[in-house]
Amino acid sequence: MKKYPFQFFTLYFFVYMLNVIYSTFFPVYLDELKIPSEQIGVLLSIGPFVGIFAQPFWGLVSDRAKYKNTAVMIMFVFSAITVLLFPISNRFIYLIGCFVVFMFFRTSAPVITDAVTLEYLNERNLSFGPVRIAGSIGYSTMAILAGVLSKGNTSGIFILYSIVSGLAFFNMFLIPKVEGHMKKDKKQPITVLFKYKRLMKMILFAFIIQITMGYYYSFAYIHIRNLGGNNALIGVATMIASLSGIPFLWFAKKIIDKFGPENTLLWAGIITGLRWLLFAVVKAPWALAILQVLHGMTFIVFSYTLSVIISLRVPAELKATGQTLNALLVFGISSIIGSGIGGFLDARYGTSQVFLLNLALAMAACILFYIGLRKEKRNISTE
């Protein structure tokens, strides 16, 4: 542990503080404005939609820059500025504009941070898990802090976000510089990434599972509020979700080495389906908060496993681009589908019914992924 640069721990502490403010309390803020579910779904799908253009842009900028760190710093500082635009008006059209501008800078900051960190750690044969645990601690800390501070006044989250984003910006001055490797004589097209068929199959599977997660992130905490929970309980639920990932992160390398990345993702997909079943039938808000312990066996497994596999298998010239492509497909377009379509379904059929639909989708994806793995294994054994 002594070998780990301390500045990476503080960086991830701040980055995941930002993640919890956005993913947990932005939807709650919109709900407090009495915005209909359909419009909340549209607003929260804007970020992933903007990511379709922003992710490749920042990925290429980072790979072609002298240092990837510079791109991350730009994203942090402009996120800190643009987030302050939100409380000015609650008009739907105005909020659309705010999300477009803000998410252009926010959406790729955690992704390029991963690219910088993983490249630095891999070159020194250091595990990403302990650093990522610092993110979980930051996430859970902010979950409680934001839950308490926003009690009765959720609009305060924007000032909080701006402050933490500023801290992340200044932390970047302490991070060792990581070069962008795509020089003029070493440029590679993004299509090179699609030659990694095993990686693409894992990304496709994760893409389908993350459609269900897209709905969860937009409406799960609204669901808890509608059942009688408050911002403090939401903060506790979010803290449980974050801390639940620490056991996997600590043993992640051993787990992936023993079972392989595909089987690790398959089990995470199965547990995801179980999670949606429980969210559909459990009606007590405190019980749903406790069920957040399953988050540590679902989302974090997909996020960590794919990030590490991309960093290890993708050429140096395309590492940042590979991470942003993963974020675009798995955490971007999938979220547009999950949040956008989920919002319309939620308004018409109710939250419990949509979670049951998510259960069916997750299980179908797991079955198809398993069949693909079996077929691939048979083909290898016959060769």
C-alpha positions in Angstrom: 0.0 0.0 0.0 3.0 2.3 0.7 3.8 2.4 -3.0 0.5 4.0 -4.0 0.6 7.8 -4.7 -1.7 9.4 -2.1 -2.9 12.0 -4.6 -4.8 9.4 -6.6 -6.8 8.4 -3.5 -7.9 12.0 -2.9 -8.7 12.5 -6.6 -11.0 9.5 -6.6 -12.5 10.6 -3.3 -13.5 13.9 -5.0 -14.6 12.4 -8.4 -17.0 10.0 -6.8 -18.4 12.7 -4.5 -19.4 14.4 -7.8 -20.9 11.2 -9.1 -23.3 10.8 -6.2 -24.4 14.4 -6.3 -25.4 14.0 -10.0 -26.7 10.5 -10.0 -28.7 10.6 -6.8 -29.7 14.2 -6.1 -30.3 15.7 -9.6 -33.3 13.4 -10.1 -34.6 14.3 -6.6 -34.2 18.0 -7.4 -36.2 17.6 -10.6 -38.9 15.7 -8.7 -39.2 18.5 -6.1 -39.8 20.9 -9.0 -43.0 18.8 -9.7 -41.7 18.0 -13.2 -43.6 15.1 -14.8 -41.9 11.7 -15.0 -41.8 11.9 -18.8 -39.9 15.2 -18.7 -37.6 13.9 -15.9 -36.8 11.0 -18.2 -36.0 13.3 -21.1 -33.9 15.6 -19.0 -31.8 12.8 -17.5 -31.3 11.2 -20.9 -29.8 14.4 -22.3 -26.5 13.7 -20.5 -26.0 10.3 -22.2 -27.2 11.8 -25.5 -24.6 14.6 -25.3 -22.1 11.9 -24.4 -22.6 10.4 -27.9 -20.6 13.4 -29.2 -18.7 14.4 -26.1 -17.2 11.0 -25.2 -15.4 10.5 -28.6 -14.4 14.2 -28.6 -12.7 14.1 -25.2 -11.3 10.7 -25.8 -9.5 11.8 -29.0 -8.5 15.2 -27.4 -6.9 13.3 -24.5 -5.1 10.8 -26.6 -3.8 13.5 -28.9 -2.9 16.0 -26.1 0.6 16.3 -24.8 -0.8 15.1 -21.4 -4.2 13.5 -20.8 -4.3 15.4 -17.5 -4.9 18.7 -19.3 -8.2 17.5 -20.7 -9.4 16.3 -17.3 -8.6 19.7 -15.7 -10.6 21.5 -18.4 -13.6 19.3 -17.7 -13.4 19.8 -14.0 -13.2 23.6 -14.1 -16.0 24.1 -16.6 -18.2 21.6 -14.8 -17.8 23.7 -11.7 -18.9 26.8 -13.5 -21.8 25.5 -15.6 -23.5 23.5 -12.8 -24.3 26.9 -11.2 -26.7 27.7 -14.1 -29.3 25.1 -12.9 -31.0 27.0 -10.0 -31.6 30.2 -12.1 -34.9 28.9 -13.7 -37.1 25.8 -13.6 -38.5 26.1 -17.1 -38.2 22.9 -19.0 -36.5 24.4 -22.1 -34.0 26.2 -19.9 -33.2 23.0 -18.0 -32.6 21.2 -21.3 -30.0 23.9 -22.2 -28.3 23.5 -18.8 -28.0 19.8 -19.1 -26.5 20.1 -22.6 -23.8 22.5 -21.6 -23.1 20.9 -18.2 -23.0 17.4 -19.4 -20.6 18.2 -22.3 -17.9 18.8 -19.7 -19.1 16.4 -17.0 -19.8 13.2 -18.9 -16.2 12.3 -19.7 -14.3 13.6 -16.6 -14.6 10.3 -14.7 -13.8 8.2 -17.8 -10.6 10.1 -18.7 -9.6 10.1 -15.0 -9.8 6.3 -15.2 -7.6 6.3 -18.3 -5.0 8.5 -16.6 -5.0 6.4 -13.4 -5.1 3.0 -15.0 -2.2 3.8 -17.3 -0.1 5.1 -14.5 -0.8 2.2 -12.2 -0.5 -0.6 -14.9 3.0 0.7 -15.8 4.0 0.2 -12.2 2.1 -3.1 -11.7 -0.2 -1.6 -9.1 -3.8 -2.7 -8.6 -6.6 -0.3 -9.4 -8.8 -1.7 -6.7 -7.5 0.2 -3.6 -7.6 3.5 -5.5 -11.2 2.8 -6.6 -12.1 2.1 -2.9 -11.2 5.7 -2.2 -13.9 6.6 -4.7 -16.5 4.4 -2.8 -15.6 6.1 0.5 -16.0 9.6 -1.2 -19.3 8.4 -2.7 -20.7 7.2 0.6 -19.4 10.3 2.5 -21.1 12.7 0.1 -24.3 10.6 0.1 -24.8 11.3 3.8 -23.4 14.9 3.6 -25.6 15.9 0.6 -28.6 14.1 2.1 -28.4 16.1 5.3 -27.4 19.4 3.7 -30.2 19.2 1.0 -32.9 18.3 3.5 -35.6 20.8 2.7 -33.5 22.6 0.0 -32.1 20.3 -2.6 -31.0 23.2 -4.8 -28.0 23.5 -2.5 -26.5 20.5 -4.3 -25.3 22.7 -7.2 -23.0 24.9 -5.0 -21.8 21.7 -3.3 -21.0 20.2 -6.8 -19.2 23.3 -7.8 -17.0 23.3 -4.7 -16.0 19.6 -5.0 -15.3 19.9 -8.7 -13.0 22.8 -7.9 -11.2 20.6 -5.4 -10.8 17.9 -8.0 -9.4 20.5 -10.4 -6.7 21.6 -7.9 -6.0 17.9 -7.0 -5.0 17.3 -10.7 -1.9 19.5 -10.2 -0.6 16.8 -7.9 -1.2 13.9 -10.3 1.8 12.6 -12.3 1.5 13.6 -15.9 0.4 10.8 -18.3 1.1 11.4 -22.0 -1.3 11.2 -24.8 0.3 8.6 -27.1 -1.5 9.3 -30.4 1.2 11.3 -32.2 0.9 12.4 -35.8 2.9 9.4 -37.0 1.1 6.9 -34.7 -2.6 7.8 -35.3 -5.0 4.8 -35.3 -8.6 4.9 -36.3 -11.2 4.2 -33.6 -12.4 1.2 -35.7 -9.4 -0.7 -34.5 -11.2 -1.2 -31.2 -13.9 -3.3 -32.9 -11.3 -5.9 -33.8 -11.2 -7.0 -30.1 -14.2 -9.4 -30.4 -14.2 -10.7 -26.9 -14.1 -7.2 -25.5 -16.9 -6.1 -27.8 -19.1 -9.1 -26.7 -18.6 -8.1 -23.0 -19.4 -4.4 -23.9 -22.6 -5.5 -25.7 -23.7 -7.6 -22.7 -23.0 -4.7 -20.4 -24.8 -2.4 -22.7 -28.1 -4.3 -22.3 -27.7 -4.6 -18.5 -27.0 -0.9 -18.3 -30.3 -0.1 -20.0 -32.0 -1.4 -16.9 -29.5 0.6 -14.7 -30.3 3.7 -16.7 -33.9 3.5 -15.5 -32.8 2.7 -11.9 -30.6 5.8 -11.7 -33.4 8.0 -12.9 -36.3 6.7 -10.9 -35.1 4.4 -8.0 -34.7 7.3 -5.5 -37.8 9.0 -6.6 -39.5 5.6 -6.0 -38.1 5.6 -2.4 -39.4 9.1 -1.9 -42.9 8.2 -3.2 -43.0 5.3 -0.7 -42.3 7.7 2.2 -38.6 8.0 2.3 -36.8 11.4 2.6 -33.5 12.8 1.5 -31.7 11.5 4.6 -32.9 8.0 3.9 -31.8 8.4 0.3 -28.4 9.5 1.5 -28.2 6.3 3.7 -29.3 4.2 0.8 -26.6 5.7 -1.5 -24.0 5.2 1.2 -24.9 1.5 1.5 -24.7 1.2 -2.3 -21.3 2.7 -2.4 -19.7 0.9 0.6 -21.1 -2.4 -0.7 -18.7 -2.3 -3.6 -15.6 -2.3 -1.3 -15.3 -6.1 -0.9 -15.4 -6.7 -4.6 -12.9 -3.9 -5.3 -10.5 -5.3 -2.7 -10.6 -8.8 -4.2 -11.4 -7.8 -7.8 -8.1 -8.9 -9.3 -8.2 -12.3 -7.7 -11.9 -12.8 -8.7 -11.3 -11.8 -12.3 -8.1 -13.9 -12.5 -9.9 -17.0 -11.1 -13.3 -16.8 -12.9 -12.4 -14.8 -16.0 -13.9 -11.4 -16.9 -16.8 -13.0 -18.8 -18.0 -15.2 -16.0 -17.6 -12.3 -13.5 -19.9 -10.2 -15.6 -22.4 -13.0 -16.1 -22.9 -13.4 -12.4 -23.2 -9.6 -12.0 -25.9 -9.7 -14.6 -27.8 -12.4 -12.8 -27.7 -10.5 -9.5 -28.8 -7.4 -11.3 -32.0 -9.2 -12.4 -32.6 -10.4 -8.8 -32.2 -6.8 -7.7 -34.9 -5.5 -10.0 -37.3 -8.3 -8.8 -36.8 -7.1 -5.2 -37.3 -3.5 -6.2 -40.6 -4.4 -7.9 -42.1 -6.3 -4.9 -40.6 -4.6 -1.8 -42.7 -1.6 -0.6 -40.9 -0.4 2.6 -38.5 2.4 1.8 -36.1 1.4 4.6 -36.0 -2.2 3.1 -35.2 -0.8 -0.3 -32.3 1.2 1.3 -30.9 -2.0 2.7 -31.3 -3.8 -0.6 -28.7 -1.3 -2.0 -26.1 -3.7 -0.7 -26.6 -5.5 -4.0 -25.1 -2.5 -5.9 -21.7 -3.8 -4.9 -22.3 -7.0 -6.9 -23.8 -5.3 -10.0 -22.8 -1.9 -11.3 -19.4 -1.7 -9.7 -18.5 -5.2 -11.2 -19.3 -4.0 -14.7 -17.6 -0.6 -14.3 -14.4 -2.0 -12.8 -14.0 -5.1 -15.0 -14.5 -3.3 -18.3 -12.2 -0.4 -17.4 -9.4 -2.7 -16.4 -9.8 -5.0 -19.4 -9.7 -2.1 -21.8 -6.6 -0.6 -20.1 -4.8 -4.0 -20.4 -5.8 -5.0 -23.9 -6.2 -1.8 -26.0 -3.2 -0.2 -27.7 -1.6 2.8 -25.8 -2.6 5.1 -28.6 -6.3 4.4 -28.0 -6.6 3.8 -24.3 -8.5 7.0 -23.5 -10.6 6.6 -26.6 -11.3 2.9 -25.6 -12.5 4.1 -22.2 -14.8 6.8 -23.7 -16.2 4.3 -26.3 -17.1 2.0 -23.4 -18.6 4.9 -21.5 -20.5 6.0 -24.6 -22.1 2.6 -25.3 -22.4 1.0 -21.8 -23.1 4.1 -19.7 -24.3 6.5 -22.4 -26.6 5.3 -25.1 -27.9 2.6 -22.7 -28.9 5.3 -20.2 -30.7 7.2 -22.9 -32.8 4.2 -23.6 -33.3 3.3 -19.9 -34.0 6.8 -18.7 -36.0 8.1 -21.7 -38.2 5.1 -22.5 -38.3 4.2 -18.8 -39.8 7.6 -18.0 -42.7 7.1 -20.4 -43.3 3.6 -19.2 -43.1 4.7 -15.6 -45.8 7.3 -16.1 -48.1 4.8 -17.8 -47.6 1.6 -15.9 -45.9 2.5 -12.6 -42.4 1.9 -11.2 -42.9 -1.7 -10.0 -44.1 -2.8 -13.5 -41.1 -1.2 -15.1 -38.7 -2.9 -12.7 -40.3 -6.2 -13.7 -39.6 -5.4 -17.4 -36.0 -4.7 -16.4 -35.9 -8.1 -14.7 -37.0 -9.8 -17.9 -34.5 -7.8 -20.0 -31.6 -8.6 -17.7 -32.4 -12.3 -17.6 -32.7 -12.5 -21.4 -29.3 -10.8 -21.8 -27.8 -13.2 -19.3 -29.2 -16.3 -21.1 -27.9 -15.1 -24.5 -24.5 -14.2 -23.1 -24.2 -17.6 -21.4 -25.2 -19.4 -24.7 -22.5 -17.3 -26.5 -19.9 -18.3 -23.9 -20.8 -22.0 -24.2 -20.6 -21.8 -28.0 -17.2 -20.1 -27.9 -15.9 -22.7 -25.4 -17.0 -25.6 -27.7 -15.4 -24.0 -30.7 -12.1 -23.6 -28.9 -12.2 -27.3 -27.6 -12.8 -28.6 -31.2 -10.0 -26.6 -32.8 
